[in-house]
Amino acid sequence: MKWVLEDVDVYNQSKEYVDTAVIPLIPVSVQSDFKSVVSKGEFITHVTAELERQLKGRVYLFPPFTYLKNTKNVFEILLEWKTEIQREFKHVFFLTSDEMLKHNKPQSLSNNLIWLGAVPIEHMDDNLKRKLLQDQVEQILNILLQSWNN
């Protein structure tokens, strides 16, 4: 399910089955790394869309959390999001390709933050892109399954 009105109604009818929130984390920068940052954000957007497609009915895909790449208090804000969203969803996962988040994440987010190494997909043919996204989703599924089984 996605952050659209139609899916809110479906969620309200079946919320006992939809226990996982997924939030893509998209950094923004217009410095020299502009293209790289955009590429990483695009990659996470594609991966989370595919994850939602495969797990519709179990996962709710939230809109991307977008932040300036050099934001100092991003972890504080993510903790607020996690706390708020966990009022409704048992499991909350943030997906990112931002190395800064990977290397500096606090213990309180260690089980909620999933880092994926971004692969530039802009020039890939559609079959290769689908295969790559499928491989990424399988890795995430393993993490989700471990969380669901606990």
C-alpha positions as CSV (number, residue, x, y, z in Angstrom):
1,M,0.0,0.0,0.0
2,K,1.1,3.5,-0.8
3,W,0.6,6.9,0.6
4,V,-2.5,7.5,-1.5
5,L,-6.1,8.0,-0.4
6,E,-7.4,4.8,-2.0
7,D,-4.9,2.7,-0.1
8,V,-5.8,4.4,3.2
9,D,-9.3,2.9,2.9
10,V,-7.8,-0.5,2.2
11,Y,-5.5,-0.2,5.1
12,N,-8.3,0.8,7.5
13,Q,-10.1,-2.4,6.5
14,S,-7.1,-4.7,6.9
15,K,-4.8,-3.0,9.4
16,E,-4.3,-6.2,11.4
17,Y,-2.3,-7.6,8.4
18,V,-0.4,-4.4,7.5
19,D,2.2,-4.1,10.3
20,T,5.2,-2.7,8.5
21,A,6.0,0.9,7.5
22,V,8.7,1.6,4.9
23,I,10.1,5.1,4.6
24,P,12.6,6.0,1.8
25,L,15.2,8.5,2.9
26,I,16.2,10.9,0.2
27,P,19.1,13.3,0.8
28,V,19.2,16.6,-1.2
29,S,22.4,18.4,-2.3
30,V,23.1,20.8,-5.1
31,Q,26.9,20.8,-4.5
32,S,29.4,19.0,-6.6
33,D,27.8,15.7,-5.7
34,F,24.4,16.7,-7.1
35,K,24.2,14.0,-9.7
36,S,25.4,11.3,-7.3
37,V,22.9,12.3,-4.6
38,V,20.0,12.3,-7.2
39,S,21.1,8.9,-8.5
40,K,21.1,7.4,-5.0
41,G,17.6,8.9,-4.3
42,E,16.3,7.6,-7.5
43,F,17.6,4.1,-6.7
44,I,16.0,4.0,-3.3
45,T,12.7,5.2,-4.9
46,H,12.7,2.4,-7.4
47,V,13.7,-0.2,-4.7
48,T,11.0,0.9,-2.3
49,A,8.3,0.9,-5.1
50,E,9.2,-2.6,-6.0
51,L,9.2,-3.7,-2.4
52,E,5.8,-2.2,-1.9
53,R,4.6,-3.9,-5.1
54,Q,5.7,-7.3,-3.9
55,L,4.5,-6.9,-0.3
56,K,1.2,-5.1,-0.9
57,G,-1.0,-6.0,1.9
58,R,1.8,-6.3,4.5
59,V,3.8,-3.1,3.9
60,Y,2.7,0.5,3.8
61,L,5.0,2.7,1.8
62,F,5.2,6.2,3.2
63,P,6.3,9.2,1.2
64,P,10.0,9.8,1.1
65,F,11.6,11.6,4.0
66,T,13.6,14.3,2.2
67,Y,16.4,16.2,4.0
68,L,19.4,18.4,3.2
69,K,22.4,16.1,3.0
70,N,24.3,18.0,5.7
71,T,21.4,18.2,8.1
72,K,22.9,17.8,11.6
73,N,19.7,16.6,13.4
74,V,18.4,14.1,10.9
75,F,18.6,11.2,13.4
76,E,16.6,13.2,16.0
77,I,13.9,13.7,13.3
78,L,14.0,10.1,12.3
79,L,13.5,9.0,15.9
80,E,10.5,11.2,16.1
81,W,9.1,9.7,12.9
82,K,9.8,6.2,14.3
83,T,8.1,6.9,17.6
84,E,5.0,8.4,15.9
85,I,4.7,5.7,13.2
86,Q,5.1,2.9,15.7
87,R,1.9,4.0,17.3
88,E,0.2,2.4,14.3
89,F,2.7,0.0,12.8
90,K,4.7,-2.6,14.7
91,H,7.7,-2.4,12.4
92,V,9.2,0.7,10.9
93,F,12.0,0.7,8.4
94,F,13.9,3.5,6.8
95,L,15.7,2.7,3.5
96,T,18.6,4.8,2.3
97,S,21.8,4.9,0.2
98,D,23.3,7.7,2.2
99,E,26.6,6.7,3.5
100,M,26.5,9.3,6.3
101,L,23.4,7.7,7.7
102,K,25.0,4.2,7.5
103,H,28.2,5.2,9.3
104,N,26.7,7.5,12.0
105,K,23.4,5.8,12.9
106,P,22.6,5.7,16.6
107,Q,21.9,2.5,18.4
108,S,18.2,3.5,18.7
109,L,17.9,3.2,14.9
110,S,20.2,0.3,14.2
111,N,17.4,-2.2,13.6
112,N,15.3,0.3,11.6
113,L,17.8,1.7,9.1
114,I,18.5,-0.4,6.1
115,W,21.4,0.9,3.9
116,L,21.7,-0.2,0.3
117,G,24.6,0.6,-1.9
118,A,23.2,2.5,-4.8
119,V,23.7,1.2,-8.3
120,P,23.4,3.7,-11.1
121,I,20.4,2.6,-13.1
122,E,20.0,5.4,-15.6
123,H,21.6,3.6,-18.5
124,M,20.5,0.0,-17.7
125,D,18.2,-1.9,-20.0
126,D,14.8,-2.7,-18.4
127,N,15.5,-6.4,-17.9
128,L,18.8,-5.8,-16.1
129,K,17.1,-3.1,-14.0
130,R,14.3,-5.4,-13.0
131,K,16.8,-8.1,-12.0
132,L,18.8,-5.7,-10.0
133,L,15.8,-4.4,-8.2
134,Q,14.6,-7.9,-7.5
135,D,17.9,-8.8,-6.0
136,Q,17.8,-5.7,-3.7
137,V,14.2,-6.5,-2.7
138,E,15.2,-10.1,-1.8
139,Q,17.9,-8.7,0.6
140,I,15.4,-6.4,2.2
141,L,12.9,-9.3,2.5
142,N,15.4,-11.3,4.5
143,I,15.8,-8.4,7.0
144,L,12.0,-7.9,7.2
145,L,11.4,-11.7,7.7
146,Q,13.9,-11.7,10.6
147,S,12.1,-8.7,12.2
148,W,8.6,-10.3,11.6
149,N,9.8,-13.6,13.2
150,N,11.0,-11.8,16.4
